[in-house]
Amino acid sequence: MTKYLFILEIAVLVLLAAVLSGQASSADASILVALQQGPDGNIQVMDAADHWYEPHGQKLMEMEEAVANVAPPEYSLSEGRLRQYLDSSAFHIHIPPDSAMAFVPLDEGILVSTAGGLYLFREGQFKRYYQPAYSFPDSIVSFSLEQEKLAMLTSKGYLFVYDMNKQILTPLSPTKVSAIAWDKWKGLWYLSENKMEVDQTFVNKQGPDIIISGQTSMTLGLGEKGVLPYTVRYAPTRNRVDTYYRLNETEPWQRCESPKKIVLYDLEPGKYVLQLKSVGLNNSTTISQPIQLMVKSEDWLSQFWPWLAGAFGLLFLVAGWGQLRLRRELAQLSEDRDRIRLQYEVKNQKQRVGQLQMNPHFLFNTLNSISGLIALNENKKARKYLNEFSQMMRKVLEGSKSDYLTIAAEIKFLNHYLSLEKMSRNDSFDYEIISEIDTENIQLPAMILQPFVENAILHGLKQKKSGGKLFVKFKQENNYLTATIEDNGIGRAAASAFRSEGHDSAAIDIITQRIETLDKWGQGGVEYADLYDENGAAAGTRVVVRVGSR
């Protein structure tokens, strides 16, 4: 009986270990979502947590950061439209015949995929793109271009490659593909069912990259072991690439035992020329630059001990002088830090005073409108707007005490303010506040948006007697919160005829300085864009406020 109980306990432990092992492997599994070609031509892959990796054999090694092998974009897609950047603060919107899903720059223009097929955007116009002998696949959601080879991924996960020189369209066998990218060897990488695979159909004759960290020479003592680290990069295969070395051009190549280093033992004194050779697919071969290797015939270190003693003495003197200089610099840094802290406090107090100030014309018009409602015996409306006014002023006082507010609190304040503005202007405009992110847990600097909203009303919508529209939209972009204020007013050019410098200009200057002061990554700021209708007439203004959130 004891024997059977022991066997049963062993079985239970094995089953429990298997369950825990399955749970651990499932929890550790990453979901791969994107591919790109890195600056060195190798492939990079990103998981759902925005961590980037490079394949090394069958393993994925996490990178400190991914560096895209592209310049700042000239074009991008936004809500199915093609956005063309003129400079860092201005862009044009081009509207294709159907909603755009993907695009790729070609020599002859921008190839755009839409729900209705392919179009070529050139000289401000969209023209249908087709080849007489081929029918391109529908619903292309991603392109990847490497020289003349254009890879196309459809919404159903099918993969095609179009040779733009030979005009040959080739369907590939993988299905359920979610992302694609070429490496510089024309290996086509793709993600399918959370697996990273490579298609080798179009791999070129370029050999692997051999990296020896810039080393051009080595010197060894007699009997000393020599170690030469190296790295071979060859993306089209995840198997180990065969690598060889030789010590002279007349000697045969010897296979490297380790994929990371060459270890040299018991070399005879003399001069050697060390080279590495790596062989990829299709017998593509790379031979490294020669490394001059010298093996000395005696231990030369003992001959130079007086020089070493002198060097250590000099090093001691330099270290002492450096320590003295460091202390002086630290004292100066302490003084500079105190001065900067004082300047920051003064600037912060100015900004808080600015938060407490509302446009006196707005306050007068609001109270006058409420007084008018009372005079007309519309007490219910008067009480409603008087309550809105008191809630708004309370939010102003609360905002002046805090450096940051939640997005939810900022939205409540803007709702109070816009409700009063709409009432005082006889409902001449409508507004909508949209948030795509968590409003309760994300914070932004207190009350930075009201001056831009007020500016949109005074200079954009004020001249429109009816039909005005104002949108405020929040979204998160990496470490930044982006707030977009858009109106369908008369535009900045026409508004300049009615503009007078005053409270709104000063408030916007204070807010802009505040954003620059709080910006940690150097990408925050305020951008303005003029909007136009299809006839080129002014159709409003868009202001994008990008500020670090927490």
C-alpha positions, 0 to 999 in steps of 0.5 A, a space after each residue: 500500500 505504501 508503494 502505491 501511495 508513493 507512486 501516486 505522489 510522484 505522478 501528482 508532482 509531475 502533473 503539477 510541474 507540467 501545468 506550472 511549466 505550461 503556465 510559465 511558458 504561456 506567460 512569457 510568450 511575446 506577441 509579435 506585431 511589427 517588422 522593420 529593416 534596421 540601419 545595418 540592413 538586418 531585420 528588427 521585430 517589435 512585440 506588443 509591449 513596444 520592445 524591439 528585438 533582433 534575431 540571432 540564430 533561433 533566438 530573439 535578442 532584445 535591443 536597447 532601442 530600435 533605430 529606424 533606417 529612414 529619414 523624417 517622413 514626407 508623407 503619412 496617412 491620417 484617417 484615410 487621407 494622405 498627409 504631405 508635410 511641408 515643414 515641421 509645423 505645416 502640411 497638406 491633406 490630400 483626399 484619395 478617391 477611397 479611404 487610404 490603407 497604405 502607401 509607398 514612395 516610388 520613383 514616379 510618385 506615391 503608390 496608395 492602396 485604397 478600398 477601391 484599388 491602387 492609385 498613383 499620387 503625383 503632382 497633386 493628383 490621384 490616378 488609377 494605377 494598373 498594369 495591362 497584364 496583371 490584376 493587383 490584389 484587393 485591400 492591400 494594407 502594407 507595402 515593403 520596397 527593397 530596390 525593384 521588389 515591392 512586397 504587398 500584404 492584403 487584409 486577408 493575410 496573403 502575400 505578393 511580390 511585384 518585380 517593378 523592372 520585369 513587371 512580374 507579380 508573384 504570389 507567395 505561399 504564406 497565409 495569415 500574415 500580419 506584418 512584412 519587411 525586407 532585409 538588405 539581402 532581399 530576404 522577405 520577413 513576415 509574421 504569421 500566427 505570432 511566428 517570425 519567418 523568412 521567404 528566401 525566394 528573392 535572396 541576392 548574391 550579397 554575402 554576410 556582414 563580418 564585424 570585427 569591431 574595427 580591429 586591424 592589427 594584433 600583437 601577441 607574446 610568445 606562448 600567449 593565447 590570442 582571442 579575436 571576437 567577431 560577429 556575422 550578420 546574415 538575416 536571410 537565414 536563422 541557421 548558423 552561417 558557416 565561417 572560416 579563417 586562415 592565417 596566410 593567403 597560401 594556407 587553407 581555410 579552417 572552420 571556426 568552432 565558435 560563432 563568436 570568437 577565434 582562439 589562436 594557440 601556440 603560434 610560432 613567432 613571426 608575422 601573419 595575415 588573419 582573414 575571415 570568410 563567411 558563406 551565405 545562401 547561393 554560395 554568396 561569400 564575404 572575405 574580411 579585411 586582413 588583420 596584421 598579426 605579430 607574435 613576438 619571440 620574447 616577453 617584452 613587458 619586462 623591458 619597459 617597467 621603468 616606463 610603466 613606473 613613470 607613467 603611473 607617477 604621471 597618472 597620479 599627478 593628473 588624477 590629483 589635479 583632476 580631483 581639484 578641478 572637479 571640486 571647483 566645478 561641483 561648487 560652480 554647479 551647485 551655485 548654478 543649480 540654486 540660481 536655476 531653481 530660483 528662476 524656475 520658481 519665479 517663472 512657475 509663480 508667473 504661470 500660476 498667476 496666469 492661470 488665475 486670470 480669465 479674459 475680462 470680456 468673457 467674464 463681463 459678457 457671461 455675467 451680463 447674459 445671466 443678468 439678461 436671463 433674470 430680467 426676462 424671468 428665465 430663472 431656471 436658465 439663469 440658475 443653470 448658467 450661474 451654476 456653470 459659472 461658479 463651477 468653472 471659477 472653482 476649477 480655476 481656483 483648484 487649477 491654480 493650486 496644482 501643477 497637474 490635473 487629470 484629463 477628466 478634470 480638464 474636460 469638466 473645466 472646458 465643458 463649463 467654459 464652452 457652455 458659458 461661451 455658447 450661451 453668451 453667443 446665442 448658441 452660434 456654435 456647437 462643440 464636442 470634446 472627444 477622448 481616446 484614452 484613460 481620462 481618470 489616470 493620465 494627467 497633464 499640466 493644469 489649464 493649458 488648453 483654455 487659451 487655445 479654445 478661447 482663441 478659436 472662438 474669438 478669432 475663428 468662430 466669432 465672425 460666423 453668426 451660425 453653424 460654428 463647430 469646435 472640436 477638442 480631441 485627446 490622444 496619447 502618443 508615446 510619452 506625449 499627450 496630444 490635444 487637438 483644437 479644431 474649428 471651422 471658422 474664418 481662418 487665421 488670414 481673415 481673422 488677422 483683420 479683426 485681431 488685437 493683441 491682448 489677454 489671449 496673446 499673453 496667455 498663449 505665450 505663457 502656456 507655450 513657455 510652460 510647455 517648453 519648460 516641462 518638456 523632457 524629450 524635446 518634442 513637445 510644443 504647439 503646431 498650427 495648421 490652416 484648413 481649406 476646403 476642396 475649392 481652396 477656400 479657408 475652412 478653419 484652423 487646427 491647433 495641436 498641443 503636444 505636452 508630456 503627460 504623467 
